[in-house]
Each structure stands twice: as C-alpha cells, then as structure tokens.
Amino acid sequence: IIAESQNPKSLRKLRTGLRRQRILDAARNYLKRGVRGQEMLEFYLNKQAAYMNIISFCSVEEGESPLGSIVFRIYSSNIEKVIDWIAPPTKGGKPLYEVKSPPDP
C-alpha cells in the first residue's frame, strides 16, 4: 500500500505521538539521520508497534520489524523546518521552541 499526501497536516498524528510518548530527542536523532540530499527525509517505523498506536523507529527498511517497516519519504524545500515541526530540539526533555504551523511542502 502506498499513501501520498500533499498536506503536511497528515503528519500531525506522528507529531502528537512523539510528544505523548516523550521521545522527541530520539525521534529528532532518527529524523536527522534520514535526511537525503537537500529536499528529502526518509525514515522507518515498526509496523507492529504502529498498529498498537506506538511510535517505534527502525534503522533499516527490512529485517528489524517482523512485518516490515512503514516507510516515510517526505519531500520539502525546507527539510530542517519539517524536522523542527515534527520533533523540535529539547532541553531537559522539553521543546526549546515549537514551530507553530506545518511547513509548506
């Protein structure tokens, strides 16, 4: 199954879940490692965990998650701002700032 969206708000559930689970630092680290070039971000989530409404990042597309991974590819002219919106930098586990609105694709 391939799902596409032109609306950055489709990532809102991911953004909210990271805050609920209090894993912004780990998420930001995974997101930063997933930057590909200037305009693409790629990362993987564990499919079994996602089914249970839990965000769990995978390091590779296959092998780490028994059912395979959910692959995210985000294209934007400002990938850093996308990362800041999804998982801002923190201090003591609290976001240093929040990007108020989703960045444009």
Order of alpha helices (4+ residues) and beta strands (2+ residues): alpha-alpha-beta-beta-alpha-beta-beta-alpha-beta-beta
